[in-house]
Amino acid sequence: MQATDCEVDAQSLLKPKLLSDRTFTGPDGQTYKWNLRKTNCSLKAVDSGIELAKYHGRNLGIMSPSHAPYLEVSSSAIDMLDYIVITFIYAEKKSQDRQKAQSASSGG
């Protein structure tokens, strides 16, 4: 995986925490954590707890206005946008793989 002119091994970039959280060290040396849940996920700075990005899943418009899925990124995190997008895609893929494996093992 390559981001901001440096190549990083994906396995070492995102370290699993618990079953659904992934952490990584950003280009600024700070630690960040993706909190991955079935319905949403968010990225927070570990030290401050400040939310830097949040995934909004598709909304069909039953209880609120409909919208396509999107990743909302704080303007304060734009300098590491490449890391946010790459780690989100990788972490979400790992989360989906885990959910599929759980469904298969439970016969669903």
A tleap script that builds the chain and sets N, CA, C and O, in Angstrom:
source leaprc.protein.ff14SB
mol = sequence {
  NMET GLN ALA THR ASP CYS GLU VAL ASP ALA
  GLN SER LEU LEU LYS PRO LYS LEU LEU SER
  ASP ARG THR PHE THR GLY PRO ASP GLY GLN
  THR TYR LYS TRP ASN LEU ARG LYS THR ASN
  CYS SER LEU LYS ALA VAL ASP SER GLY ILE
  GLU LEU ALA LYS TYR HIE GLY ARG ASN LEU
  GLY ILE MET SER PRO SER HIE ALA PRO TYR
  LEU GLU VAL SER SER SER ALA ILE ASP MET
  LEU ASP TYR ILE VAL ILE THR PHE ILE TYR
  ALA GLU LYS LYS SER GLN ASP ARG GLN LYS
  ALA GLN SER ALA SER SER GLY CGLY
}
set mol.1.N position { 0.847 -1.152 0.000 }
set mol.1.CA position { 0.000 0.000 0.000 }
set mol.1.C position { 0.901 1.225 0.000 }
set mol.1.O position { 1.898 1.269 0.721 }
set mol.2.N position { 0.549 2.227 -0.814 }
set mol.2.CA position { 1.374 3.426 -0.883 }
set mol.2.C position { 0.508 4.645 -0.611 }
set mol.2.O position { -0.569 4.792 -1.189 }
set mol.3.N position { 0.978 5.511 0.263 }
set mol.3.CA position { 0.281 6.760 0.573 }
set mol.3.C position { 1.318 7.837 0.843 }
set mol.3.O position { 2.333 7.595 1.496 }
set mol.4.N position { 1.051 9.009 0.338 }
set mol.4.CA position { 1.925 10.170 0.531 }
set mol.4.C position { 3.396 9.852 0.310 }
set mol.4.O position { 4.230 10.097 1.182 }
set mol.5.N position { 3.707 9.308 -0.849 }
set mol.5.CA position { 5.076 9.051 -1.298 }
set mol.5.C position { 5.865 8.058 -0.461 }
set mol.5.O position { 7.094 8.057 -0.526 }
set mol.6.N position { 5.213 7.224 0.314 }
set mol.6.CA position { 5.932 6.178 1.031 }
set mol.6.C position { 5.106 4.897 0.982 }
set mol.6.O position { 3.878 4.924 1.052 }
set mol.7.N position { 5.807 3.786 0.861 }
set mol.7.CA position { 5.137 2.496 0.784 }
set mol.7.C position { 5.115 1.867 2.169 }
set mol.7.O position { 6.119 1.858 2.881 }
set mol.8.N position { 3.940 1.335 2.541 }
set mol.8.CA position { 3.751 0.758 3.866 }
set mol.8.C position { 3.082 -0.603 3.713 }
set mol.8.O position { 2.161 -0.759 2.911 }
set mol.9.N position { 3.544 -1.587 4.484 }
set mol.9.CA position { 2.921 -2.897 4.488 }
set mol.9.C position { 1.551 -2.792 5.152 }
set mol.9.O position { 1.447 -2.302 6.276 }
set mol.10.N position { 0.493 -3.248 4.465 }
set mol.10.CA position { -0.871 -3.120 4.983 }
set mol.10.C position { -1.049 -3.826 6.317 }
set mol.10.O position { -1.752 -3.318 7.190 }
set mol.11.N position { -0.429 -4.982 6.493 }
set mol.11.CA position { -0.579 -5.724 7.746 }
set mol.11.C position { 0.005 -4.954 8.922 }
set mol.11.O position { -0.532 -5.016 10.028 }
set mol.12.N position { 1.098 -4.230 8.697 }
set mol.12.CA position { 1.703 -3.484 9.800 }
set mol.12.C position { 1.040 -2.124 9.982 }
set mol.12.O position { 1.119 -1.539 11.062 }
set mol.13.N position { 0.389 -1.616 8.941 }
set mol.13.CA position { -0.254 -0.310 9.038 }
set mol.13.C position { -1.471 -0.360 9.952 }
set mol.13.O position { -1.624 0.488 10.832 }
set mol.14.N position { -2.328 -1.339 9.750 }
set mol.14.CA position { -3.558 -1.443 10.535 }
set mol.14.C position { -3.465 -2.619 11.486 }
set mol.14.O position { -3.522 -3.774 11.064 }
set mol.15.N position { -3.326 -2.335 12.738 }
set mol.15.CA position { -3.222 -3.385 13.742 }
set mol.15.C position { -4.596 -3.601 14.364 }
set mol.15.O position { -5.237 -2.641 14.791 }
set mol.16.N position { -5.064 -4.867 14.421 }
set mol.16.CA position { -6.379 -5.113 15.008 }
set mol.16.C position { -6.405 -4.833 16.508 }
set mol.16.O position { -5.470 -5.175 17.232 }
set mol.17.N position { -7.480 -4.210 16.960 }
set mol.17.CA position { -7.756 -3.997 18.377 }
set mol.17.C position { -9.174 -4.516 18.602 }
set mol.17.O position { -10.107 -4.111 17.910 }
set mol.18.N position { -9.326 -5.392 19.551 }
set mol.18.CA position { -10.600 -6.067 19.768 }
set mol.18.C position { -10.953 -6.797 18.480 }
set mol.18.O position { -10.064 -7.136 17.699 }
set mol.19.N position { -12.239 -7.044 18.249 }
set mol.19.CA position { -12.628 -7.747 17.022 }
set mol.19.C position { -12.967 -6.796 15.892 }
set mol.19.O position { -12.880 -7.169 14.722 }
set mol.20.N position { -13.348 -5.583 16.221 }
set mol.20.CA position { -13.828 -4.710 15.155 }
set mol.20.C position { -13.130 -3.358 15.082 }
set mol.20.O position { -13.575 -2.487 14.335 }
set mol.21.N position { -12.066 -3.158 15.822 }
set mol.21.CA position { -11.352 -1.884 15.771 }
set mol.21.C position { -9.968 -2.089 15.166 }
set mol.21.O position { -9.354 -3.140 15.346 }
set mol.22.N position { -9.488 -1.091 14.455 }
set mol.22.CA position { -8.161 -1.136 13.828 }
set mol.22.C position { -7.439 0.161 14.121 }
set mol.22.O position { -8.024 1.241 14.030 }
set mol.23.N position { -6.160 0.054 14.475 }
set mol.23.CA position { -5.369 1.247 14.743 }
set mol.23.C position { -4.253 1.387 13.720 }
set mol.23.O position { -3.818 0.404 13.119 }
set mol.24.N position { -3.795 2.616 13.529 }
set mol.24.CA position { -2.640 2.865 12.672 }
set mol.24.C position { -1.936 4.127 13.150 }
set mol.24.O position { -2.522 4.972 13.827 }
set mol.25.N position { -0.691 4.228 12.788 }
set mol.25.CA position { 0.096 5.418 13.089 }
set mol.25.C position { 0.105 6.292 11.852 }
set mol.25.O position { 0.497 5.851 10.771 }
set mol.26.N position { -0.322 7.518 12.009 }
set mol.26.CA position { -0.405 8.443 10.885 }
set mol.26.C position { 0.949 9.029 10.539 }
set mol.26.O position { 1.934 8.794 11.239 }
set mol.27.N position { 0.997 9.792 9.460 }
set mol.27.CA position { 2.259 10.392 9.026 }
set mol.27.C position { 2.811 11.391 10.042 }
set mol.27.O position { 3.983 11.762 9.978 }
set mol.28.N position { 1.970 11.826 10.977 }
set mol.28.CA position { 2.400 12.759 12.024 }
set mol.28.C position { 2.902 12.040 13.275 }
set mol.28.O position { 3.251 12.688 14.262 }
set mol.29.N position { 2.939 10.696 13.240 }
set mol.29.CA position { 3.414 9.918 14.374 }
set mol.29.C position { 2.351 9.638 15.427 }
set mol.29.O position { 2.616 8.926 16.396 }
set mol.30.N position { 1.150 10.187 15.252 }
set mol.30.CA position { 0.051 9.979 16.196 }
set mol.30.C position { -0.662 8.655 15.895 }
set mol.30.O position { -0.625 8.164 14.767 }
set mol.31.N position { -1.302 8.091 16.907 }
set mol.31.CA position { -2.063 6.848 16.736 }
set mol.31.C position { -3.535 7.184 16.530 }
set mol.31.O position { -4.103 8.031 17.220 }
set mol.32.N position { -4.131 6.500 15.567 }
set mol.32.CA position { -5.545 6.690 15.230 }
set mol.32.C position { -6.249 5.350 15.279 }
set mol.32.O position { -5.629 4.308 15.067 }
set mol.33.N position { -7.552 5.375 15.559 }
set mol.33.CA position { -8.306 4.122 15.659 }
set mol.33.C position { -9.609 4.214 14.886 }
set mol.33.O position { -10.408 5.129 15.086 }
set mol.34.N position { -9.808 3.232 13.985 }
set mol.34.CA position { -11.094 3.066 13.325 }
set mol.34.C position { -11.970 2.223 14.248 }
set mol.34.O position { -11.607 1.098 14.590 }
set mol.35.N position { -13.118 2.759 14.651 }
set mol.35.CA position { -14.115 2.006 15.403 }
set mol.35.C position { -15.102 1.472 14.376 }
set mol.35.O position { -15.914 2.222 13.833 }
set mol.36.N position { -15.028 0.181 14.114 }
set mol.36.CA position { -15.842 -0.423 13.064 }
set mol.36.C position { -17.046 -1.135 13.673 }
set mol.36.O position { -16.893 -2.033 14.501 }
set mol.37.N position { -18.224 -0.733 13.262 }
set mol.37.CA position { -19.463 -1.336 13.740 }
set mol.37.C position { -20.290 -1.756 12.534 }
set mol.37.O position { -19.989 -1.369 11.405 }
set mol.38.N position { -21.322 -2.542 12.769 }
set mol.38.CA position { -22.146 -3.021 11.654 }
set mol.38.C position { -22.818 -1.882 10.901 }
set mol.38.O position { -22.889 -1.910 9.672 }
set mol.39.N position { -23.307 -0.891 11.617 }
set mol.39.CA position { -24.068 0.163 10.956 }
set mol.39.C position { -23.249 1.406 10.624 }
set mol.39.O position { -23.644 2.175 9.748 }
set mol.40.N position { -22.132 1.622 11.289 }
set mol.40.CA position { -21.312 2.793 10.991 }
set mol.40.C position { -19.892 2.582 11.497 }
set mol.40.O position { -19.616 1.610 12.199 }
set mol.41.N position { -19.010 3.477 11.145 }
set mol.41.CA position { -17.658 3.436 11.679 }
set mol.41.C position { -17.116 4.855 11.707 }
set mol.41.O position { -17.546 5.726 10.952 }
set mol.42.N position { -16.157 5.058 12.607 }
set mol.42.CA position { -15.574 6.385 12.736 }
set mol.42.C position { -14.090 6.263 13.054 }
set mol.42.O position { -13.627 5.251 13.580 }
set mol.43.N position { -13.360 7.316 12.721 }
set mol.43.CA position { -11.931 7.385 12.981 }
set mol.43.C position { -11.688 8.452 14.031 }
set mol.43.O position { -12.137 9.591 13.898 }
set mol.44.N position { -10.965 8.063 15.088 }
set mol.44.CA position { -10.651 9.016 16.156 }
set mol.44.C position { -9.159 9.005 16.438 }
set mol.44.O position { -8.490 7.983 16.284 }
set mol.45.N position { -8.646 10.167 16.857 }
set mol.45.CA position { -7.286 10.256 17.354 }
set mol.45.C position { -7.294 9.613 18.738 }
set mol.45.O position { -8.117 9.977 19.579 }
set mol.46.N position { -6.402 8.674 18.987 }
set mol.46.CA position { -6.396 7.943 20.253 }
set mol.46.C position { -6.132 8.880 21.428 }
set mol.46.O position { -6.822 8.793 22.444 }
set mol.47.N position { -5.165 9.761 21.314 }
set mol.47.CA position { -4.803 10.637 22.432 }
set mol.47.C position { -5.912 11.615 22.812 }
set mol.47.O position { -6.207 11.782 23.995 }
set mol.48.N position { -6.519 12.251 21.839 }
set mol.48.CA position { -7.509 13.299 22.119 }
set mol.48.C position { -8.949 12.817 22.060 }
set mol.48.O position { -9.832 13.440 22.650 }
set mol.49.N position { -9.201 11.716 21.355 }
set mol.49.CA position { -10.567 11.234 21.185 }
set mol.49.C position { -11.363 12.022 20.162 }
set mol.49.O position { -12.564 11.801 20.007 }
set mol.50.N position { -10.710 12.938 19.463 }
set mol.50.CA position { -11.391 13.765 18.463 }
set mol.50.C position { -11.718 12.925 17.238 }
set mol.50.O position { -10.860 12.219 16.709 }
set mol.51.N position { -12.972 13.009 16.791 }
set mol.51.CA position { -13.409 12.276 15.602 }
set mol.51.C position { -12.937 13.011 14.350 }
set mol.51.O position { -13.222 14.194 14.162 }
set mol.52.N position { -12.208 12.286 13.494 }
set mol.52.CA position { -11.660 12.883 12.280 }
set mol.52.C position { -12.403 12.471 11.024 }
set mol.52.O position { -12.391 13.191 10.025 }
set mol.53.N position { -13.053 11.311 11.070 }
set mol.53.CA position { -13.794 10.840 9.901 }
set mol.53.C position { -14.925 9.941 10.366 }
set mol.53.O position { -14.843 9.301 11.415 }
set mol.54.N position { -15.975 9.905 9.571 }
set mol.54.CA position { -17.125 9.055 9.890 }
set mol.54.C position { -17.753 8.567 8.595 }
set mol.54.O position { -17.969 9.334 7.656 }
set mol.55.N position { -18.039 7.269 8.571 }
set mol.55.CA position { -18.712 6.671 7.422 }
set mol.55.C position { -20.211 6.721 7.645 }
set mol.55.O position { -20.709 6.333 8.702 }
set mol.56.N position { -20.919 7.200 6.643 }
set mol.56.CA position { -22.375 7.231 6.671 }
set mol.56.C position { -22.875 6.237 5.623 }
set mol.56.O position { -22.675 6.438 4.425 }
set mol.57.N position { -23.517 5.180 6.072 }
set mol.57.CA position { -24.047 4.185 5.146 }
set mol.57.C position { -25.233 4.721 4.358 }
set mol.57.O position { -25.783 5.778 4.668 }
set mol.58.N position { -25.602 3.985 3.359 }
set mol.58.CA position { -26.738 4.376 2.520 }
set mol.58.C position { -27.998 4.469 3.369 }
set mol.58.O position { -28.231 3.635 4.244 }
set mol.59.N position { -28.803 5.483 3.106 }
set mol.59.CA position { -30.077 5.663 3.788 }
set mol.59.C position { -31.166 5.616 2.731 }
set mol.59.O position { -31.125 6.361 1.752 }
set mol.60.N position { -32.123 4.753 2.929 }
set mol.60.CA position { -33.197 4.587 1.950 }
set mol.60.C position { -34.280 5.646 2.052 }
set mol.60.O position { -35.155 5.714 1.189 }
set mol.61.N position { -34.239 6.475 3.089 }
set mol.61.CA position { -35.180 7.578 3.192 }
set mol.61.C position { -36.463 7.253 3.910 }
set mol.61.O position { -37.457 7.954 3.717 }
set mol.62.N position { -36.489 6.225 4.729 }
set mol.62.CA position { -37.710 5.856 5.450 }
set mol.62.C position { -37.950 6.799 6.627 }
set mol.62.O position { -39.054 7.319 6.789 }
set mol.63.N position { -36.920 7.023 7.451 }
set mol.63.CA position { -37.068 7.878 8.630 }
set mol.63.C position { -36.427 9.266 8.448 }
set mol.63.O position { -36.742 10.196 9.189 }
set mol.64.N position { -35.544 9.398 7.478 }
set mol.64.CA position { -34.869 10.663 7.209 }
set mol.64.C position { -34.546 10.717 5.714 }
set mol.64.O position { -34.736 9.725 5.011 }
set mol.65.N position { -34.068 11.845 5.225 }
set mol.65.CA position { -33.791 11.954 3.784 }
set mol.65.C position { -32.825 10.872 3.285 }
set mol.65.O position { -31.859 10.522 3.963 }
set mol.66.N position { -33.103 10.359 2.103 }
set mol.66.CA position { -32.242 9.320 1.539 }
set mol.66.C position { -30.917 9.924 1.065 }
set mol.66.O position { -30.848 11.092 0.683 }
set mol.67.N position { -29.860 9.085 1.102 }
set mol.67.CA position { -28.563 9.505 0.574 }
set mol.67.C position { -27.722 8.272 0.277 }
set mol.67.O position { -27.921 7.202 0.851 }
set mol.68.N position { -26.782 8.456 -0.631 }
set mol.68.CA position { -25.817 7.401 -0.951 }
set mol.68.C position { -24.804 7.329 0.191 }
set mol.68.O position { -24.682 8.278 0.966 }
set mol.69.N position { -24.076 6.212 0.304 }
set mol.69.CA position { -23.047 6.142 1.348 }
set mol.69.C position { -21.918 7.129 1.066 }
set mol.69.O position { -21.594 7.405 -0.090 }
set mol.70.N position { -21.322 7.659 2.139 }
set mol.70.CA position { -20.203 8.577 1.958 }
set mol.70.C position { -19.319 8.587 3.196 }
set mol.70.O position { -19.743 8.204 4.287 }
set mol.71.N position { -18.087 9.031 3.007 }
set mol.71.CA position { -17.121 9.157 4.084 }
set mol.71.C position { -16.933 10.647 4.358 }
set mol.71.O position { -16.460 11.388 3.496 }
set mol.72.N position { -17.303 11.078 5.551 }
set mol.72.CA position { -17.171 12.472 5.958 }
set mol.72.C position { -15.830 12.640 6.672 }
set mol.72.O position { -15.548 11.929 7.636 }
set mol.73.N position { -15.005 13.576 6.205 }
set mol.73.CA position { -13.682 13.793 6.771 }
set mol.73.C position { -13.583 15.227 7.280 }
set mol.73.O position { -13.924 16.174 6.572 }
set mol.74.N position { -13.111 15.374 8.517 }
set mol.74.CA position { -12.926 16.689 9.123 }
set mol.74.C position { -11.900 17.497 8.336 }
set mol.74.O position { -10.919 16.949 7.833 }
set mol.75.N position { -12.131 18.792 8.235 }
set mol.75.CA position { -11.177 19.648 7.523 }
set mol.75.C position { -9.810 19.654 8.210 }
set mol.75.O position { -8.798 19.937 7.568 }
set mol.76.N position { -9.771 19.348 9.498 }
set mol.76.CA position { -8.490 19.321 10.210 }
set mol.76.C position { -7.646 18.099 9.839 }
set mol.76.O position { -6.472 18.025 10.199 }
set mol.77.N position { -8.241 17.142 9.119 }
set mol.77.CA position { -7.522 15.920 8.756 }
set mol.77.C position { -7.200 15.835 7.272 }
set mol.77.O position { -6.754 14.788 6.803 }
set mol.78.N position { -7.410 16.892 6.536 }
set mol.78.CA position { -7.199 16.874 5.092 }
set mol.78.C position { -5.759 16.530 4.730 }
set mol.78.O position { -5.522 15.898 3.700 }
set mol.79.N position { -4.791 16.931 5.555 }
set mol.79.CA position { -3.386 16.660 5.238 }
set mol.79.C position { -3.053 15.167 5.267 }
set mol.79.O position { -2.010 14.763 4.753 }
set mol.80.N position { -3.911 14.353 5.853 }
set mol.80.CA position { -3.677 12.905 5.857 }
set mol.80.C position { -4.847 12.152 5.205 }
set mol.80.O position { -5.158 11.017 5.567 }
set mol.81.N position { -5.479 12.814 4.242 }
set mol.81.CA position { -6.631 12.234 3.561 }
set mol.81.C position { -6.309 10.890 2.904 }
set mol.81.O position { -7.122 9.968 2.956 }
set mol.82.N position { -5.120 10.773 2.283 }
set mol.82.CA position { -4.730 9.504 1.658 }
set mol.82.C position { -4.758 8.371 2.685 }
set mol.82.O position { -5.304 7.302 2.412 }
set mol.83.N position { -4.178 8.596 3.854 }
set mol.83.CA position { -4.158 7.580 4.908 }
set mol.83.C position { -5.567 7.232 5.362 }
set mol.83.O position { -5.882 6.060 5.570 }
set mol.84.N position { -6.409 8.232 5.515 }
set mol.84.CA position { -7.774 7.994 5.978 }
set mol.84.C position { -8.528 7.124 4.990 }
set mol.84.O position { -9.163 6.148 5.388 }
set mol.85.N position { -8.469 7.461 3.710 }
set mol.85.CA position { -9.208 6.697 2.696 }
set mol.85.C position { -8.655 5.276 2.569 }
set mol.85.O position { -9.420 4.312 2.543 }
set mol.86.N position { -7.337 5.148 2.491 }
set mol.86.CA position { -6.742 3.818 2.333 }
set mol.86.C position { -7.029 2.938 3.540 }
set mol.86.O position { -7.408 1.778 3.383 }
set mol.87.N position { -6.853 3.477 4.746 }
set mol.87.CA position { -7.089 2.660 5.938 }
set mol.87.C position { -8.568 2.343 6.105 }
set mol.87.O position { -8.914 1.267 6.593 }
set mol.88.N position { -9.450 3.266 5.707 }
set mol.88.CA position { -10.886 2.983 5.770 }
set mol.88.C position { -11.244 1.811 4.857 }
set mol.88.O position { -11.935 0.883 5.277 }
set mol.89.N position { -10.779 1.854 3.619 }
set mol.89.CA position { -11.093 0.785 2.663 }
set mol.89.C position { -10.575 -0.557 3.169 }
set mol.89.O position { -11.290 -1.558 3.129 }
set mol.90.N position { -9.341 -0.575 3.642 }
set mol.90.CA position { -8.746 -1.816 4.131 }
set mol.90.C position { -9.471 -2.334 5.381 }
set mol.90.O position { -9.795 -3.519 5.465 }
set mol.91.N position { -9.720 -1.457 6.336 }
set mol.91.CA position { -10.392 -1.865 7.572 }
set mol.91.C position { -11.818 -2.329 7.298 }
set mol.91.O position { -12.277 -3.307 7.889 }
set mol.92.N position { -12.514 -1.640 6.412 }
set mol.92.CA position { -13.893 -2.026 6.079 }
set mol.92.C position { -13.916 -3.381 5.379 }
set mol.92.O position { -14.800 -4.196 5.643 }
set mol.93.N position { -12.963 -3.628 4.497 }
set mol.93.CA position { -12.865 -4.928 3.821 }
set mol.93.C position { -12.633 -6.034 4.844 }
set mol.93.O position { -13.279 -7.080 4.782 }
set mol.94.N position { -11.717 -5.813 5.784 }
set mol.94.CA position { -11.457 -6.804 6.832 }
set mol.94.C position { -12.713 -7.047 7.669 }
set mol.94.O position { -13.009 -8.188 8.023 }
set mol.95.N position { -13.438 -6.002 7.981 }
set mol.95.CA position { -14.661 -6.115 8.769 }
set mol.95.C position { -15.723 -6.918 8.016 }
set mol.95.O position { -16.382 -7.781 8.596 }
set mol.96.N position { -15.887 -6.631 6.718 }
set mol.96.CA position { -16.857 -7.375 5.911 }
set mol.96.C position { -16.467 -8.843 5.791 }
set mol.96.O position { -17.330 -9.719 5.858 }
set mol.97.N position { -15.179 -9.119 5.615 }
set mol.97.CA position { -14.711 -10.512 5.550 }
set mol.97.C position { -15.038 -11.247 6.843 }
set mol.97.O position { -15.471 -12.399 6.816 }
set mol.98.N position { -14.830 -10.577 7.980 }
set mol.98.CA position { -15.107 -11.193 9.281 }
set mol.98.C position { -16.603 -11.469 9.434 }
set mol.98.O position { -16.989 -12.529 9.927 }
set mol.99.N position { -17.443 -10.528 9.016 }
set mol.99.CA position { -18.892 -10.704 9.111 }
set mol.99.C position { -19.356 -11.855 8.223 }
set mol.99.O position { -20.223 -12.632 8.623 }
set mol.100.N position { -18.790 -11.973 7.023 }
set mol.100.CA position { -19.146 -13.071 6.124 }
set mol.100.C position { -18.739 -14.416 6.718 }
set mol.100.O position { -19.481 -15.394 6.632 }
set mol.101.N position { -17.555 -14.453 7.320 }
set mol.101.CA position { -17.079 -15.705 7.938 }
set mol.101.C position { -17.983 -16.092 9.105 }
set mol.101.O position { -18.289 -17.270 9.284 }
set mol.102.N position { -18.416 -15.110 9.902 }
set mol.102.CA position { -19.318 -15.392 11.026 }
set mol.102.C position { -20.661 -15.904 10.519 }
set mol.102.O position { -21.226 -16.835 11.093 }
set mol.103.N position { -21.177 -15.300 9.442 }
set mol.103.CA position { -22.444 -15.744 8.875 }
set mol.103.C position { -22.331 -17.161 8.331 }
set mol.103.O position { -23.240 -17.971 8.517 }
set mol.104.N position { -21.237 -17.464 7.668 }
set mol.104.CA position { -21.032 -18.794 7.104 }
set mol.104.C position { -20.917 -19.845 8.201 }
set mol.104.O position { -21.442 -20.950 8.064 }
set mol.105.N position { -20.236 -19.507 9.277 }
set mol.105.CA position { -20.051 -20.490 10.354 }
set mol.105.C position { -21.325 -20.705 11.161 }
set mol.105.O position { -21.476 -21.736 11.816 }
set mol.106.N position { -22.245 -19.742 11.119 }
set mol.106.CA position { -23.507 -19.908 11.845 }
set mol.106.C position { -24.613 -20.443 10.942 }
set mol.106.O position { -25.766 -20.555 11.358 }
set mol.107.N position { -24.252 -20.773 9.703 }
set mol.107.CA position { -25.215 -21.363 8.787 }
set mol.107.C position { -26.104 -20.349 8.112 }
set mol.107.O position { -27.118 -20.727 7.526 }
set mol.108.N position { -25.761 -19.061 8.173 }
set mol.108.CA position { -26.608 -18.019 7.607 }
set mol.108.C position { -25.992 -17.471 6.427 }
set mol.108.O position { -26.552 -16.573 5.798 }
savepdb mol mol.pdb
quit
